[in-house]
Amino acid sequence: MPGSWKEIKTELYADCKIFRVHKSTRESEMSGQQFDFYTLEGTNWVNVIPMTADGRIIMVRQYRHGIREFTLEVPGGALHHEEDPVEGGLREMEEETGYVCREAKLIGKSYPNPAIQSNICFYVLAEGCTLEKPQNLDQAEEVDVELVPVSDIPDLIKKGVINHALVINAFHFYFNR
């Protein structure tokens, strides 16, 4: 039966602005052998499923540098240090879309990639959203807002139009709440 791994030493390997890479030497409880592991330490994230009163999801289309393609996603981003996930989600939604909402709730959380990452992604449902402000994007953000009927979401996932794993996970929590 697998056991825990004793940490021998950990050091900062690289600081990459949005995450830090740590190199840890750990010893297997089963075999007694030591191995090096690299983990990413980053802030926690939040994804918001924002809905208008008429049942449309407020989504964003943006270029993603990792895959060099545009994706259709829900608004979201990094939480500020110890920021409440619901408050941070509403902040991200407002910045990226200009929509605001007064009622929102946490509907789930997951570990994006526990093999190499230590952070959590939270999922928030915001209902009754209304457009009240212009977008307030970061300098490197370029985001188009699209309203998508909630009934279209499963087909968009099936066809691969919505292909961001954490966004698909957000809809999992939404449809199974």
Secondary structure as UniProt FT lines:
FT   STRAND          5..15
FT   STRAND          19..28
FT   TURN            29..31
FT   STRAND          34..42
FT   STRAND          45..52
FT   TURN            53..54
FT   STRAND          56..64
FT   TURN            65..68
FT   STRAND          69..73
FT   STRAND          76..78
FT   TURN            81..82
FT   HELIX           85..97
FT   STRAND          99..100
FT   STRAND          103..110
FT   TURN            114..116
FT   STRAND          121..131
FT   TURN            139..140
FT   STRAND          143..149
FT   HELIX           150..152
FT   HELIX           153..158
FT   TURN            159..160
FT   HELIX           165..175
//
